[in-house]
């Protein structure tokens, strides 16, 4: 159990934002960081605001005008004003004549006039209704459009960051986690301002207004609302950490579930072959349940807050209503009624009662809305923090401000006193490596598995930076070069042959522009041309997921062709021929030798046949180059490690051959 | 252009290679609805609880306007009951008889006390006390799915509303999760050849983001119409009761909205489905782009493809937003259409009423009442009428789910489960395998493999070695001939049983970002620690596992990336060994191993071969020579088989040439 716990903590260090105590300052900082994504959409946001103000104002004015016309003129038959007549396109016979003001009997509109006015009124209603509908639907769409752009901007930045983060981060974290952050967590950005800035501001202003209004009517009512605010504030205070905890849990469990699905389908072969579908399924069900529970309790805690706030305010409202009913019956004077003219209600009457109730209800409604927006806002903050977490990770491998050019032609590649460990707590992989390779040579890197051969090459590509020491080309340190230029000039065929679900041609020409002729030439060097032509659509054959439909040997050759096509001064082949048969291997290596003149070529391999043809052999042991030189020289070393390695290969086999014969 | 080719929209535009026929006819849509509806079967208890609560929640709200009226008339204006002609509805009778003897302030007190109880329990009081949380976030399908997965609300508040909301959240989750687990299970059981074509990101998308759309279908088919009709009926009844005869035309005209909305939207339903399908397919393509580039980040970075991948993601993501906005625009259009219908009908009815008023059949005060009745009933009617078009959005998602639930899995017609494991042999009879594109991978293979043998499968790359090995655990099905285990054709046997007999160690090393222990337990859930260590030792992996910070419990990074490739390979071999099955297949087990480890591994494999059938695909002579039987393949045909010495004795034999070439380049 203890070890498990430690592991969980380990994981949180890398993957999660562990504390739920997000300070006010942090929230402000998160909002400030969101602003740059809103900024480019500012003109659209302002346009949207203008749109809603215009349509809102328009609706307000037209209802005011329209209601009068409908109720008084159409339904009752009273004459209208000049302005109304102009608005509704009717002549002055509809208008109230000032001279005959007293004679109201004669002033009623005729039935015909009422019909005409009604028709004009409904024509207006139809036009205005259609307009406001269009503005409403259009505005809603416009808002989503703006938000989509804001979110897209953040997503793209996040993906760019994820692509550039050092492998040290990636190898420790799960793919699904990054996916969840980029997809789900980033989406919180579009609502966070509404929930945490606009809504609370508006809420507070309204609450204050309603409070002052009530105070004008009666200090008792104001006191009741202040007293009510105490349990309400307590509710907010105590529920916020709960909500945040569940929000974080919901996001983490969902991220885990995403990761699990992604990993299962990446390793589906292993699962099938081990008949582990059941185990995997059980784990999925358990993960799902956890995620569902977290979502459930998140909603539970927000709903409790909301219901709690509602009940508190409702109870206060009832108490107020009871008191006000009493005051109304006794016609008690209102608090400021006599002195402040605008309040208008000197004594409690029906109007005062209803106005006060409306204000108290308003307060209640605002508090409810505030509770919901606040609660959900916590989830948004947690999500936003997770999203920005990815952006906060600085790529460990960074570029200098004024990079030096990649030296061409290349003369030498040098590792000098290089030390490297993947993480500080793990044993170092490389310890004081010194190695130099000249142009026009092939260097074979040999040694047992896990001695740091691939790591050595990763450092040259700056997938990682060494802890100390230096790697340089023609004496220029790689850390002084532009990363894209460096990687563009060093081609590598990886040990794990990664192919993408694209066509064969696209896979070979990955991240470079190349003509079909160049692609074919590279495929020929890698002995891949023939089998490619046998595929149904040749070079345009779509490969399955992760290059699924090819054999390992075929994948390996495509991977080599990819490295060759890049036509770079430095070429690294990591176990290039492990999955090839002897004949193909022989041919590929011969082609490479012809192709590799004027280049620096590194081969990581176990195969003697490959090793012997190299110009120099670097034998690695315990994270360092223990022996360096051509085959013959190394074989002459007494008790040399390389000699031991070769002899194991030779005599080991001899022993077995003797044993079997 | 035919309907079918129209429906097969933009094939290749997104990443679907398996699920390409995405058109849905209205009949299919109905079938999908029916299947979604049946999901309710397993959550009947929760569902009926929700139904009961939802219908009950309507009732307390009915009291509110009448209490309001009493407060104004009887309390504030101190009138007595019965002064006006308006009748209280029958459910108010107990209150009226209680209140009629009270003084105004006593009535107020009684109402306040009733409210205290009702608010605590039901949260009643106009102005939306409902417990509803709007979790909607994000502007595409994927980001809205989380909110949909746990959606739930109540039209009531208080304890009742809280309860109803929580019940609904659980109900929604249960319906979606039920479908989701079924889909996940089904996807893992798809044939290997289908999975080769199917994008990982797409699986994630379907499981995570498509399934949450199903609960809504269930609700739209049951709760929504029921509650809507009930509310409309109550409204009609109350108004009739209180205001006497309501002009029946108003009710009929309002109800006319149902067929009208249906007829107007019906021709658009196929279009709506297509829009939503595109929106989802492009979302899945975005997921694919992200998944592929992040999961293969080491390759992307070392090949300098970061900018290309970012750009690709940017395009796909922009496309998915665009598609979502298209679907959203359609939704807004439907919204505006509904609004237009309401306005049109509203104006018609207003003309009808105002005519009556001008003529003098109705009084001006009736206008607002009648229009209010009309709008409440027509609102319900419009909701019913637009249900069908609203369902199309969900149908698009659910089709994507049911497509794979219906997909033929590996386990069809496989009931036969032998009562014991493999005893004697596995034989291949006239076996052939042809790809769907017509190429032959294997032809006319006849081979007998006995338990106790160590068989090496040898041949140039692309000869069909892996394809041959895939036949044994049934990863691929022969297109000709058959594979027999102890004389029984495996096509008739249970796949689970068969896979229990075979351990397969793949060429690609696939580890999960779990602990070493969990990775081994995946293969054999009951393996003891001693057995695990034993397997790790045999595979030459114990020496480094032992030095890991937490030993067996060390969590591996993404896909085991924190280990070197050679170490990953050894762990994979250990995972194959820990299962202790009768048949063990190793595909190039030693490719990434140094000679020392290789020799140790091969000799332990020889020991393991006693009582087992071990099949090794290999290029290395050192490995091959130790096999008791060598099978030489070329161009999908079996060229030679026999022991090393037998095959070496053949002058000009293929195997002999192969060995000579390798020896030459190795030692010549």
Interface residues (C-beta under 8 A of the other chain):
Chain A: X3 X4 X6 X7 X10 X11 X70 X71 X74 X75 X76 X77 X111 X114 X115 X118 X122 X125 X126 X129 X130 X133 X134 X136 X137 X138 X140 X141 X144 X145 X147 X148 X149 X151 X152 X155 X156 X159 X160 X162 X163 X164 X165 X167 X170 X171 X172 X173 X174 X175 X176 X178 X179 X182 X183 X184 X187 X188 X190 X191 X254 X257 X258 X259 X261 X262 X263 X264 X265 X266 X267 X268 X269 X270 X271 X272 X273 X274 X275 X276 X277 X279 X280 X281 X284 X285 X288 X289 X292 X295 X296 X299 X300 X302 X303 X304 X306 X307 X310 X311 X314 X315 X318 X319 X321 X322 X325 X326 X328 X329 X350 X353 X361 X364 X365 X368 X372 X375 X376 X379 X380 X422 X425 X426 X427 X447 X448 X449 X450 X452 X454 X455 X458 X461 X463 X484 X487 X488 X491 X492 X494 X495 X496 X498 X500 X501 X510 X511 X531 X534 X535 X536 X542 X544 X545 X546 X548 X549 X551 X552 X553 X554 X557 X562 X566 X575 X578 X579 X580 X581 X582 X583 X584 X585 X586 X606 X607 X608 X609 X645 X648 X649 X650 X652 X653 X656 X657 X660 X661
Chain B: X15 X17 X71 X72 X75 X76 X77 X78 X104 X105 X108 X109 X112 X115 X116 X119 X120 X123 X125 X127 X128 X129 X131 X133 X134 X135 X137 X138 X139 X140 X142 X143 X146 X149 X150 X152 X157 X158 X159 X161 X162 X165 X166 X169 X170 X173 X177 X180 X181 X184 X185 X187 X188 X189 X192 X195 X196 X197 X198 X199 X200 X201 X203 X204 X207 X208 X287 X288 X290 X291 X292 X293 X294 X295 X296 X297 X298 X299 X300 X301 X302 X303 X304 X305 X306 X307 X308 X309 X310 X313 X314 X317 X318 X321 X324 X325 X328 X329 X332 X333 X335 X336 X339 X340 X343 X344 X347 X350 X351 X354 X357 X358 X359 X364 X367 X437 X438 X439 X459 X460 X461 X462 X465 X466 X473 X475 X496 X499 X500 X502 X503 X504 X506 X507 X508 X509 X510 X511 X512 X513 X515 X521 X522 X523 X524 X525 X544 X547 X549 X550 X553 X555 X557 X558 X559 X561 X562 X563 X564 X565 X566 X567 X569 X570 X572 X575 X579 X587 X588 X591 X592 X593 X594 X595 X596 X597 X599 X602 X603 X619 X621 X622 X625 X626 X644 X645 X658 X661 X662 X665 X666 X667
